[in-house]
């Protein structure tokens, strides 16, 4: 029977094996289902394209928080300032808000897939009156040593686990605007 699948000449009458045709019936729907699942994961952001906002009034400040990862990640980063949700940002998305000048607490975090752990970061940012601050969020996968671990092989390590971490980088206006071109805002349902 093993040869019948690989060699149609040995399959018997009609040149087809029942096991071989069943196998093909199962693999085609499986391939279609798998392709549709991955197509959904890799979909481009759907929100409105980047448009630079007006500068803030002299007594207020504006902040842009955006993702432009060097190595793309499927994870969403939940960003908030002073506990107020800005949005769940995918790679290639941004959010902007106008707020009071002064010190504010930026928090960004994510939950990765399967073998990855939660990754959070917090930073106090200082907004100057009448100015705009640009903050790039990036997600990086890192390996950490874990005694006795071995469930996940990480190149160059004997054992450990992987985690995605969120990093902040304040960017100058010129560099940030270059990166923001081509980004979109998250759809309104996520804000």
BELVEN-V919649 format. One record per residue. N is the residue number from 1. SS is DSSP state (~ for helix, > for strand, _ for the rest). PSI is psi in degrees with one decimal (none if undefined). D_CENTER is the distance of its C-alpha to the mean C-alpha in Angstrom with 1 decimal. Layout:
N	SS	PSI	D_CENTER
N	SS	PSI	D_CENTER
This chain:
1	_	-36.0	46.5
2	~	-40.7	43.9
3	~	-26.2	45.5
4	~	-34.4	45.6
5	~	-41.2	41.9
6	~	-26.9	41.9
7	_	99.6	45.3
8	~	-26.0	46.2
9	~	-25.4	49.9
10	~	6.4	50.0
11	_	-11.9	48.3
12	_	-160.4	51.7
13	~	134.5	53.0
14	~	-9.2	50.8
15	~	13.0	48.7
16	_	141.7	45.8
17	_	139.1	44.8
18	~	-40.9	43.8
19	~	-41.2	41.2
20	~	-42.7	39.9
21	~	-34.4	39.6
22	~	-40.6	37.9
23	~	-44.9	35.3
24	~	-35.5	34.6
25	~	-33.2	34.4
26	~	-34.2	31.8
27	~	-36.5	29.6
28	~	-51.0	29.4
29	~	-35.9	27.9
30	~	-41.6	25.6
31	~	-41.7	24.3
32	~	-45.6	24.0
33	~	-46.3	22.1
34	~	-43.5	19.7
35	~	-41.1	19.1
36	~	-35.2	18.5
37	~	-45.3	15.9
38	~	-32.2	13.9
39	~	-37.7	14.5
40	~	-36.8	13.0
41	~	-34.4	9.6
42	_	9.2	9.7
43	_	143.0	11.1
44	_	152.6	11.0
45	_	144.2	10.6
46	_	-1.7	14.0
47	_	-178.8	15.2
48	_	146.6	18.0
49	>	156.2	18.0
50	_	132.4	18.2
51	_	125.8	21.7
52	_	131.1	23.0
53	_	162.4	24.7
54	_	149.1	28.2
55	_	151.7	28.9
56	_	158.6	29.5
57	_	163.5	33.2
58	_	-27.9	35.0
59	_	0.7	34.6
60	>	175.7	30.9
61	>	160.2	27.6
62	>	143.8	24.4
63	>	135.2	20.9
64	>	132.2	17.8
65	>	125.3	14.4
66	>	160.0	11.8
67	>	126.2	8.7
68	_	68.7	10.0
69	_	142.6	8.7
70	_	-45.8	11.5
71	_	113.9	9.7
72	_	145.0	6.7
73	_	141.8	3.8
74	_	-9.2	3.2
75	_	145.4	2.9
76	_	142.9	4.5
77	>	123.1	6.9
78	>	117.3	10.4
79	>	138.2	12.7
80	>	153.0	16.5
81	>	125.0	19.6
82	_	36.8	22.8
83	_	-4.5	21.4
84	>	121.0	20.8
85	>	126.1	17.4
86	>	-41.5	15.9
87	>	173.0	13.0
88	>	107.6	9.6
89	>	127.1	7.5
90	_	169.1	4.7
91	_	130.5	5.2
92	_	13.0	8.9
93	>	158.4	9.8
94	>	165.0	12.5
95	>	150.5	15.0
96	>	150.6	18.5
97	>	151.2	21.4
98	>	136.7	25.0
99	>	174.3	26.5
100	>	145.7	29.4
101	_	160.3	29.9
102	>	-164.7	29.9
103	>	137.2	27.8
104	>	157.0	24.7
105	>	113.5	22.2
106	>	131.5	18.5
107	>	135.1	16.3
108	>	138.8	12.6
109	>	166.7	11.1
110	>	166.4	8.7
111	>	118.7	9.7
112	_	-171.6	8.5
113	_	145.9	10.2
114	_	-90.4	13.9
115	_	2.2	15.0
116	_	157.1	12.6
117	_	171.4	13.8
118	>	144.6	13.0
119	>	122.2	12.2
120	>	153.7	13.8
121	>	145.9	15.4
122	>	148.7	18.3
123	>	140.2	20.3
124	>	126.5	23.4
125	>	147.9	23.3
126	>	119.6	26.6
127	>	125.9	26.9
128	_	143.3	30.0
129	_	132.1	32.2
130	_	3.8	31.7
131	_	163.9	28.8
132	>	134.6	25.1
133	>	134.5	22.5
134	>	122.3	19.3
135	>	119.8	16.5
136	>	129.8	13.5
137	>	136.4	10.6
138	>	146.2	9.1
139	>	127.9	7.4
140	>	135.9	9.9
141	>	128.2	11.1
142	>	154.1	14.7
143	>	143.6	17.7
144	>	138.6	20.3
145	_	139.9	23.9
146	_	115.4	25.0
147	_	131.3	28.7
148	_	2.2	29.6
149	_	157.8	26.1
150	_	4.8	25.8
151	_	-25.1	23.5
152	_	123.9	20.8
153	_	125.5	22.1
154	_	126.6	20.4
155	_	129.8	22.1
156	_	2.9	24.8
157	_	148.5	24.8
158	_	-23.7	27.3
159	_	155.8	25.2
160	_	-168.8	22.3
161	>	159.3	19.0
162	>	145.4	15.4
163	>	146.6	13.2
164	>	135.4	9.9
165	>	149.9	11.2
166	>	130.9	10.5
167	>	148.7	13.0
168	>	143.9	14.8
169	>	120.3	16.9
170	>	130.4	19.5
171	>	149.6	20.1
172	_	160.4	23.4
173	~	-45.2	23.7
174	~	-48.5	24.3
175	~	-41.7	21.4
176	~	-42.8	19.0
177	~	-34.6	20.5
178	~	-41.1	20.1
179	~	-31.0	16.3
180	~	-25.3	16.2
181	_	127.6	18.2
182	_	-8.2	16.2
183	_	168.3	13.5
184	>	161.8	13.9
185	>	147.3	14.2
186	_	150.1	12.5
187	_	150.2	15.2
188	~	-27.7	17.9
189	~	-20.3	17.4
190	~	-8.1	14.3
191	_	none	16.2
